[in-house]
């Protein structure tokens, strides 16, 4: 009976430690001490150098318009901010899973203590 209570306390505190670790890590990410884990990374690609000639056909004009539009979208929504947001979302999901798992482990420890 004493061994069962010891295992119960160990699992209870293990679950609490998992929850506290994820909350502490999330707090440090929130205040900016630690960057979020990089799940999504930017690959540096250099676009091929296009020749500087004026478009003459309708297809060339549409292609040039598409390139200009893509450049403007890059200025409005930079890749870095999208990657940072995706990394924060992935950390939030992982922290939620850790908190849920820690609570399940702690509840198992409480059941062993009864």
DRENTORKOL-3810 file (N, C-alpha, C; in nm, 4 decimals):
REM DRENTORKOL-3810
@n.u->0.0820; n.v->-0.1185; n.w->0.0000; ca.u->0.0000; ca.v->0.0000; ca.w->0.0000; c.u->0.0873; c.v->0.1261; c.w->0.0000
@n.u->0.1973; n.v->0.1233; n.w->0.0704; ca.u->0.2865; ca.v->0.2372; ca.w->0.0783; c.u->0.3542; c.v->0.2633; c.w->-0.0571
@n.u->0.3865; n.v->0.1551; n.w->-0.1292; ca.u->0.4488; ca.v->0.1675; ca.w->-0.2609; c.u->0.3526; c.v->0.2345; c.w->-0.3594
@n.u->0.2253; n.v->0.2009; n.w->-0.3496; ca.u->0.1238; ca.v->0.2585; ca.w->-0.4375; c.u->0.1114; c.v->0.4093; c.w->-0.4144
@n.u->0.1181; n.v->0.4516; n.w->-0.2888; ca.u->0.1102; ca.v->0.5950; ca.w->-0.2586; c.u->0.2346; c.v->0.6686; c.w->-0.3090
@n.u->0.3514; n.v->0.6047; n.w->-0.2976; ca.u->0.4745; ca.v->0.6681; ca.w->-0.3461; c.u->0.4682; c.v->0.6882; c.w->-0.4979
@n.u->0.4219; n.v->0.5873; n.w->-0.5697; ca.u->0.4063; ca.v->0.6000; ca.w->-0.7149; c.u->0.3020; c.v->0.7076; c.w->-0.7474
@n.u->0.1963; n.v->0.7146; n.w->-0.6682; ca.u->0.0936; ca.v->0.8172; ca.w->-0.6876; c.u->0.1501; c.v->0.9572; c.w->-0.6730
@n.u->0.2313; n.v->0.9781; n.w->-0.5692; ca.u->0.2919; ca.v->1.1104; ca.w->-0.5500; c.u->0.3896; c.v->1.1428; c.w->-0.6631
@n.u->0.4657; n.v->1.0427; n.w->-0.7064; ca.u->0.5626; ca.v->1.0661; ca.w->-0.8148; c.u->0.4909; c.v->1.1057; c.w->-0.9435
@n.u->0.3843; n.v->1.0328; n.w->-0.9784; ca.u->0.3116; ca.v->1.0673; ca.w->-1.1012; c.u->0.2399; c.v->1.2020; c.w->-1.0874
@n.u->0.1893; n.v->1.2305; n.w->-0.9692; ca.u->0.1238; ca.v->1.3599; ca.w->-0.9474; c.u->0.2222; c.v->1.4742; c.w->-0.9702
@n.u->0.3399; n.v->1.4659; n.w->-0.9079; ca.u->0.4378; ca.v->1.5730; ca.w->-0.9226; c.u->0.4989; c.v->1.5764; c.w->-1.0625
@n.u->0.5090; n.v->1.4606; n.w->-1.1284; ca.u->0.5582; ca.v->1.4602; ca.w->-1.2667; c.u->0.4624; c.v->1.5371; c.w->-1.3574
@n.u->0.3338; n.v->1.5154; n.w->-1.3393; ca.u->0.2350; ca.v->1.5891; ca.w->-1.4183; c.u->0.2388; c.v->1.7378; c.w->-1.3903
@n.u->0.2521; n.v->1.7732; n.w->-1.2632; ca.u->0.2604; ca.v->1.9153; ca.w->-1.2264; c.u->0.3862; c.v->1.9782; c.w->-1.2857
@n.u->0.4981; n.v->1.9061; n.w->-1.2848; ca.u->0.6221; ca.v->1.9594; ca.w->-1.3424; c.u->0.6093; c.v->1.9802; c.w->-1.4930
@n.u->0.5419; n.v->1.8895; n.w->-1.5614; ca.u->0.5211; ca.v->1.9061; ca.w->-1.7056; c.u->0.4386; c.v->2.0315; c.w->-1.7327
@n.u->0.3344; n.v->2.0509; n.w->-1.6549; ca.u->0.2500; ca.v->2.1695; ca.w->-1.6717; c.u->0.3297; c.v->2.2964; c.w->-1.6423
@n.u->0.4046; n.v->2.2970; n.w->-1.5330; ca.u->0.4823; ca.v->2.4156; ca.w->-1.4965; c.u->0.5903; c.v->2.4462; c.w->-1.5997
@n.u->0.6546; n.v->2.3412; n.w->-1.6530; ca.u->0.7572; ca.v->2.3629; ca.w->-1.7556; c.u->0.6973; c.v->2.4293; c.w->-1.8792
@n.u->0.5841; n.v->2.3782; n.w->-1.9249; ca.u->0.5246; ca.v->2.4355; ca.w->-2.0460; c.u->0.4763; c.v->2.5788; c.w->-2.0214
@n.u->0.4233; n.v->2.6062; n.w->-1.9033; ca.u->0.3799; ca.v->2.7431; ca.w->-1.8726; c.u->0.4990; c.v->2.8382; c.w->-1.8606
@n.u->0.6073; n.v->2.7924; n.w->-1.7972; ca.u->0.7267; ca.v->2.8755; ca.w->-1.7826; c.u->0.7884; c.v->2.9054; c.w->-1.9190
@n.u->0.7968; n.v->2.8031; n.w->-2.0023; ca.u->0.8536; ca.v->2.8214; ca.w->-2.1364; c.u->0.7653; c.v->2.9156; c.w->-2.2195
@n.u->0.6348; n.v->2.8998; n.w->-2.2092; ca.u->0.5429; ca.v->2.9874; ca.w->-2.2827; c.u->0.5551; c.v->3.1317; c.w->-2.2342
@n.u->0.5710; n.v->3.1497; n.w->-2.1047; ca.u->0.5883; ca.v->3.2842; ca.w->-2.0498; c.u->0.7157; c.v->3.3482; c.w->-2.1048
@n.u->0.8258; n.v->3.2725; n.w->-2.1082; ca.u->0.9513; ca.v->3.3263; ca.w->-2.1605; c.u->0.9407; c.v->3.3600; c.w->-2.3089
@n.u->0.8664; n.v->3.2807; n.w->-2.3836; ca.u->0.8450; ca.v->3.3118; ca.w->-2.5249; c.u->0.7596; c.v->3.4375; c.w->-2.5372
@n.u->0.6588; n.v->3.4494; n.w->-2.4516; ca.u->0.5672; ca.v->3.5634; ca.w->-2.4577; c.u->0.6376; c.v->3.6953; c.w->-2.4277
@n.u->0.7277; n.v->3.6965; n.w->-2.3291; ca.u->0.7948; ca.v->3.8223; ca.w->-2.2949; c.u->0.9182; c.v->3.8473; c.w->-2.3816
@n.u->0.9565; n.v->3.7519; n.w->-2.4651; ca.u->1.0649; ca.v->3.7734; ca.w->-2.5596; c.u->1.2023; c.v->3.7318; c.w->-2.5128
@n.u->1.2129; n.v->3.6629; n.w->-2.4003; ca.u->1.3439; ca.v->3.6165; ca.w->-2.3547; c.u->1.3970; c.v->3.5054; c.w->-2.4443
@n.u->1.3074; n.v->3.4191; n.w->-2.4885; ca.u->1.3443; ca.v->3.3021; ca.w->-2.5677; c.u->1.2612; c.v->3.3040; c.w->-2.6961
@n.u->1.3237; n.v->3.2802; n.w->-2.8112; ca.u->1.2423; ca.v->3.2729; ca.w->-2.9330; c.u->1.1661; c.v->3.1403; c.w->-2.9376
@n.u->1.0544; n.v->3.1371; n.w->-3.0072; ca.u->0.9814; ca.v->3.0104; ca.w->-3.0177; c.u->1.0625; c.v->2.9095; c.w->-3.0988
@n.u->1.0429; n.v->2.7812; n.w->-3.0761; ca.u->1.1159; ca.v->2.6815; ca.w->-3.1547; c.u->1.0847; c.v->2.6976; c.w->-3.3036
@n.u->1.1874; n.v->2.6849; n.w->-3.3850; ca.u->1.1688; ca.v->2.7046; ca.w->-3.5287; c.u->1.1265; c.v->2.5743; c.w->-3.5945
@n.u->0.9985; n.v->2.5602; n.w->-3.6142; ca.u->0.9447; ca.v->2.4464; ca.w->-3.6870; c.u->0.9422; c.v->2.4799; c.w->-3.8352
@n.u->0.9003; n.v->2.6013; n.w->-3.8652; ca.u->0.8936; ca.v->2.6493; ca.w->-4.0025; c.u->1.0101; c.v->2.7441; c.w->-4.0257
@n.u->1.0857; n.v->2.7202; n.w->-4.1335; ca.u->1.2012; ca.v->2.8037; ca.w->-4.1652; c.u->1.1869; c.v->2.8592; c.w->-4.3059
@n.u->1.2499; n.v->2.9717; n.w->-4.3273; ca.u->1.2487; ca.v->3.0354; ca.w->-4.4587; c.u->1.3672; c.v->2.9827; c.w->-4.5382
@n.u->1.3383; n.v->2.9363; n.w->-4.6577; ca.u->1.4455; ca.v->2.8954; ca.w->-4.7464; c.u->1.4783; c.v->3.0132; c.w->-4.8362
@n.u->1.6048; n.v->3.0482; n.w->-4.8377; ca.u->1.6460; ca.v->3.1626; ca.w->-4.9190; c.u->1.6559; c.v->3.1202; c.w->-5.0644
@n.u->1.5702; n.v->3.1777; n.w->-5.1442; ca.u->1.5712; ca.v->3.1509; ca.w->-5.2871; c.u->1.5960; c.v->3.2817; c.w->-5.3598
@n.u->1.6848; n.v->3.2773; n.w->-5.4532; ca.u->1.7076; ca.v->3.3952; ca.w->-5.5350; c.u->1.6357; c.v->3.3737; c.w->-5.6676
@n.u->1.5465; n.v->3.4651; n.w->-5.7009; ca.u->1.4753; ca.v->3.4488; ca.w->-5.8279; c.u->1.5710; c.v->3.4677; c.w->-5.9448
@n.u->1.5438; n.v->3.4019; n.w->-6.0543; ca.u->1.6320; ca.v->3.4198; ca.w->-6.1702; c.u->1.6271; c.v->3.5642; c.w->-6.2192
@n.u->1.7418; n.v->3.6111; n.w->-6.2633; ca.u->1.7511; ca.v->3.7486; ca.w->-6.3107; c.u->1.6793; c.v->3.7620; c.w->-6.4449
@n.u->1.5836; n.v->3.8485; n.w->-6.4475; ca.u->1.5081; ca.v->3.8717; ca.w->-6.5704; c.u->1.5745; c.v->3.9826; c.w->-6.6510
@n.u->1.5592; n.v->3.9719; n.w->-6.7802; ca.u->1.6145; ca.v->4.0752; ca.w->-6.8671; c.u->1.5280; c.v->4.2003; c.w->-6.8565
@n.u->1.5908; n.v->4.3147; n.w->-6.8656; ca.u->1.5208; ca.v->4.4428; ca.w->-6.8512; c.u->1.4715; c.v->4.4916; c.w->-6.9874
@n.u->1.3706; n.v->4.4250; n.w->-7.0393; ca.u->1.3121; ca.v->4.4730; ca.w->-7.1636; c.u->1.1647; c.v->4.5003; c.w->-7.1401
@n.u->1.1091; n.v->4.5871; n.w->-7.2150; ca.u->0.9682; ca.v->4.6204; ca.w->-7.1968; c.u->0.8816; c.v->4.5141; c.w->-7.2643
@n.u->0.7734; n.v->4.4745; n.w->-7.1956; ca.u->0.6867; ca.v->4.3713; ca.w->-7.2526; c.u->0.6117; c.v->4.4239; c.w->-7.3752
@n.u->0.5983; n.v->4.3360; n.w->-7.4735; ca.u->0.5312; ca.v->4.3769; ca.w->-7.5964; c.u->0.4025; c.v->4.2994; c.w->-7.6213
@n.u->0.4002; n.v->4.1734; n.w->-7.5835; ca.u->0.2797; ca.v->4.0940; ca.w->-7.6074; c.u->0.1921; c.v->4.0943; c.w->-7.4828
@n.u->0.0695; n.v->4.0489; n.w->-7.5012; ca.u->-0.0254; ca.v->4.0444; ca.w->-7.3904; c.u->0.0211; c.v->3.9470; c.w->-7.2818
@n.u->0.0789; n.v->3.8335; n.w->-7.3219; ca.u->0.1286; ca.v->3.7360; ca.w->-7.2238; c.u->0.2428; c.v->3.7937; c.w->-7.1408
@n.u->0.3329; n.v->3.8678; n.w->-7.2052; ca.u->0.4443; ca.v->3.9289; ca.w->-7.1325; c.u->0.3945; c.v->4.0357; c.w->-7.0356
@n.u->0.2930; n.v->4.1098; n.w->-7.0771; ca.u->0.2362; ca.v->4.2130; ca.w->-6.9893; c.u->0.1706; c.v->4.1488; c.w->-6.8677
@n.u->0.0978; n.v->4.0394; n.w->-6.8881; ca.u->0.0346; ca.v->3.9695; ca.w->-6.7759; c.u->0.1393; c.v->3.9109; c.w->-6.6819
@n.u->0.2472; n.v->3.8566; n.w->-6.7382; ca.u->0.3534; ca.v->3.8010; ca.w->-6.6550; c.u->0.4207; c.v->3.9121; c.w->-6.5742
@n.u->0.4471; n.v->4.0247; n.w->-6.6370; ca.u->0.5091; ca.v->4.1376; ca.w->-6.5667; c.u->0.4168; c.v->4.1906; c.w->-6.4568
@n.u->0.2865; n.v->4.1960; n.w->-6.4853; ca.u->0.1897; ca.v->4.2393; ca.w->-6.3852; c.u->0.1888; c.v->4.1433; c.w->-6.2664
@n.u->0.1971; n.v->4.0130; n.w->-6.2928; ca.u->0.2027; ca.v->3.9132; ca.w->-6.1855; c.u->0.3270; c.v->3.9288; c.w->-6.0997
@n.u->0.4404; n.v->3.9588; n.w->-6.1635; ca.u->0.5648; ca.v->3.9788; ca.w->-6.0885; c.u->0.5560; c.v->4.1027; c.w->-5.9991
@n.u->0.5002; n.v->4.2095; n.w->-6.0528; ca.u->0.4861; ca.v->4.3331; ca.w->-5.9746; c.u->0.3922; c.v->4.3101; c.w->-5.8566
@n.u->0.2832; n.v->4.2393; n.w->-5.8809; ca.u->0.1880; ca.v->4.2094; ca.w->-5.7741; c.u->0.2520; c.v->4.1230; c.w->-5.6654
@n.u->0.3331; n.v->4.0245; n.w->-5.7049; ca.u->0.4008; ca.v->3.9385; ca.w->-5.6075; c.u->0.4989; c.v->4.0190; c.w->-5.5227
@n.u->0.5702; n.v->4.1126; n.w->-5.5851; ca.u->0.6634; ca.v->4.1969; ca.w->-5.5096; c.u->0.5899; c.v->4.2845; c.w->-5.4083
@n.u->0.4767; n.v->4.3384; n.w->-5.4476; ca.u->0.3994; ca.v->4.4227; ca.w->-5.3565; c.u->0.3441; c.v->4.3420; c.w->-5.2394
@n.u->0.3008; n.v->4.2192; n.w->-5.2660; ca.u->0.2507; ca.v->4.1339; ca.w->-5.1575; c.u->0.3615; c.v->4.0988; c.w->-5.0590
@n.u->0.4837; n.v->4.0812; n.w->-5.1091; ca.u->0.5966; ca.v->4.0526; ca.w->-5.0200; c.u->0.6237; c.v->4.1704; c.w->-4.9268
@n.u->0.6021; n.v->4.2912; n.w->-4.9757; ca.u->0.6235; ca.v->4.4088; ca.w->-4.8915; c.u->0.5134; c.v->4.4241; c.w->-4.7873
@n.u->0.3910; n.v->4.3884; n.w->-4.8231; ca.u->0.2789; ca.v->4.4012; ca.w->-4.7296; c.u->0.2885; c.v->4.2964; c.w->-4.6194
@n.u->0.3141; n.v->4.1722; n.w->-4.6564; ca.u->0.3178; ca.v->4.0611; ca.w->-4.5612; c.u->0.4504; c.v->3.9874; c.w->-4.5767
@n.u->0.5544; n.v->4.0288; n.w->-4.5027; ca.u->0.6853; ca.v->3.9661; ca.w->-4.5174; c.u->0.6844; c.v->3.8201; c.w->-4.4730
@n.u->0.7735; n.v->3.7427; n.w->-4.5326; ca.u->0.7828; ca.v->3.6003; ca.w->-4.5004; c.u->0.8197; c.v->3.5784; c.w->-4.3539
@n.u->0.9018; n.v->3.6675; n.w->-4.2996; ca.u->0.9465; ca.v->3.6502; ca.w->-4.1612; c.u->0.8301; c.v->3.6540; c.w->-4.0637
@n.u->0.7365; n.v->3.7449; n.w->-4.0870; ca.u->0.6235; ca.v->3.7549; ca.w->-3.9940; c.u->0.5320; c.v->3.6338; c.w->-4.0052
@n.u->0.5161; n.v->3.5817; n.w->-4.1257; ca.u->0.4337; ca.v->3.4617; ca.w->-4.1433; c.u->0.4990; c.v->3.3431; c.w->-4.0737
@n.u->0.6305; n.v->3.3283; n.w->-4.0901; ca.u->0.7011; ca.v->3.2169; ca.w->-4.0269; c.u->0.6980; c.v->3.2293; c.w->-3.8745
@n.u->0.7120; n.v->3.3505; n.w->-3.8243; ca.u->0.7072; ca.v->3.3710; ca.w->-3.6792; c.u->0.5694; c.v->3.3358; c.w->-3.6249
@n.u->0.4649; n.v->3.3756; n.w->-3.6968; ca.u->0.3294; ca.v->3.3447; ca.w->-3.6532; c.u->0.3041; c.v->3.1934; c.w->-3.6559
@n.u->0.3510; n.v->3.1262; n.w->-3.7603; ca.u->0.3341; ca.v->2.9810; ca.w->-3.7674; c.u->0.4102; c.v->2.9106; c.w->-3.6553
@n.u->0.5305; n.v->2.9599; n.w->-3.6229; ca.u->0.6074; ca.v->2.9010; ca.w->-3.5135; c.u->0.5383; c.v->2.9226; c.w->-3.3791
@n.u->0.4803; n.v->3.0404; n.w->-3.3586; ca.u->0.4074; ca.v->3.0663; ca.w->-3.2337; c.u->0.2825; c.v->2.9792; c.w->-3.2231
@n.u->0.2129; n.v->2.9616; n.w->-3.3335; ca.u->0.0940; ca.v->2.8762; ca.w->-3.3321; c.u->0.1322; c.v->2.7321; c.w->-3.3039
@n.u->0.2411; n.v->2.6846; n.w->-3.3664; ca.u->0.2820; ca.v->2.5456; ca.w->-3.3424; c.u->0.3272; c.v->2.5264; c.w->-3.1975
@n.u->0.3953; n.v->2.6265; n.w->-3.1389; ca.u->0.4328; ca.v->2.6141; ca.w->-2.9983; c.u->0.3093; c.v->2.6145; c.w->-2.9087
@n.u->0.2120; n.v->2.6975; n.w->-2.9406; ca.u->0.0897; ca.v->2.7026; ca.w->-2.8595; c.u->0.0165; c.v->2.5692; c.w->-2.8613
@n.u->0.0105; n.v->2.5064; n.w->-2.9771; ca.u->-0.0535; ca.v->2.3747; ca.w->-2.9863; c.u->0.0243; c.v->2.2730; c.w->-2.9045
@n.u->0.1580; n.v->2.2751; n.w->-2.9161; ca.u->0.2404; ca.v->2.1804; ca.w->-2.8405; c.u->0.2282; c.v->2.2041; c.w->-2.6902
@n.u->0.2252; n.v->2.3311; n.w->-2.6485; ca.u->0.2096; ca.v->2.3617; ca.w->-2.5058; c.u->0.0737; c.v->2.3151; c.w->-2.4558
@n.u->-0.0290; n.v->2.3292; n.w->-2.5368; ca.u->-0.1613; ca.v->2.2789; ca.w->-2.4988; c.u->-0.1619; c.v->2.1283; c.w->-2.4809
@n.u->-0.0915; n.v->2.0589; n.w->-2.5699; ca.u->-0.0810; ca.v->1.9131; ca.w->-2.5566; c.u->-0.0054; c.v->1.8769; c.w->-2.4295
@n.u->0.1025; n.v->1.9505; n.w->-2.3992; ca.u->0.1782; ca.v->1.9238; ca.w->-2.2763; c.u->0.0934; c.v->1.9480; c.w->-2.1521
@n.u->0.0183; n.v->2.0556; n.w->-2.1513; ca.u->-0.0663; ca.v->2.0851; ca.w->-2.0349; c.u->-0.1730; c.v->1.9779; c.w->-2.0186
@n.u->-0.2340; n.v->1.9365; n.w->-2.1287; ca.u->-0.3349; ca.v->1.8310; ca.w->-2.1215; c.u->-0.2730; c.v->1.7004; c.w->-2.0723
@n.u->-0.1561; n.v->1.6648; n.w->-2.1259; ca.u->-0.0888; ca.v->1.5426; ca.w->-2.0817; c.u->-0.0481; c.v->1.5492; c.w->-1.9361
@n.u->0.0019; n.v->1.6650; n.w->-1.8926; ca.u->0.0390; ca.v->1.6811; ca.w->-1.7523; c.u->-0.0800; c.v->1.6678; c.w->-1.6599
@n.u->-0.1937; n.v->1.7200; n.w->-1.7030; ca.u->-0.3131; ca.v->1.7071; ca.w->-1.6182; c.u->-0.3605; c.v->1.5623; c.w->-1.6113
@n.u->-0.3466; n.v->1.4895; n.w->-1.7209; ca.u->-0.3851; ca.v->1.3481; ca.w->-1.7193; c.u->-0.2921; c.v->1.2668; c.w->-1.6292
@n.u->-0.1628; n.v->1.2966; n.w->-1.6350; ca.u->-0.0668; ca.v->1.2263; ca.w->-1.5491; c.u->-0.0936; c.v->1.2592; c.w->-1.4028
@n.u->-0.1207; n.v->1.3856; n.w->-1.3732; ca.u->-0.1510; ca.v->1.4242; ca.w->-1.2349; c.u->-0.2788; c.v->1.3588; c.w->-1.1849
@n.u->-0.3798; n.v->1.3509; n.w->-1.2700; ca.u->-0.5043; ca.v->1.2865; ca.w->-1.2266; c.u->-0.4834; c.v->1.1374; c.w->-1.2034
@n.u->-0.3942; n.v->1.0759; n.w->-1.2793; ca.u->-0.3602; ca.v->0.9353; ca.w->-1.2541; c.u->-0.2929; c.v->0.9209; c.w->-1.1179
@n.u->-0.2040; n.v->1.0158; n.w->-1.0854; ca.u->-0.1405; ca.v->1.0133; ca.w->-0.9540; c.u->-0.2404; c.v->1.0322; c.w->-0.8415
@n.u->-0.3380; n.v->1.1189; n.w->-0.8610; ca.u->-0.4414; ca.v->1.1407; ca.w->-0.7586; c.u->-0.5245; c.v->1.0146; c.w->-0.7398
@n.u->-0.5550; n.v->0.9462; n.w->-0.8491; ca.u->-0.6316; ca.v->0.8213; ca.w->-0.8390; c.u->-0.5530; c.v->0.7147; c.w->-0.7631
@n.u->-0.4199; n.v->0.7138; n.w->-0.7823; ca.u->-0.3383; ca.v->0.6167; ca.w->-0.7092; c.u->-0.3302; c.v->0.6509; c.w->-0.5608
@n.u->-0.3435; n.v->0.7776; n.w->-0.5259; ca.u->-0.3375; ca.v->0.8172; ca.w->-0.3853; c.u->-0.4652; c.v->0.7826; c.w->-0.3095
@n.u->-0.5758; n.v->0.7677; n.w->-0.3784; ca.u->-0.7035; ca.v->0.7385; ca.w->-0.3107; c.u->-0.7124; c.v->0.5952; c.w->-0.2665
END
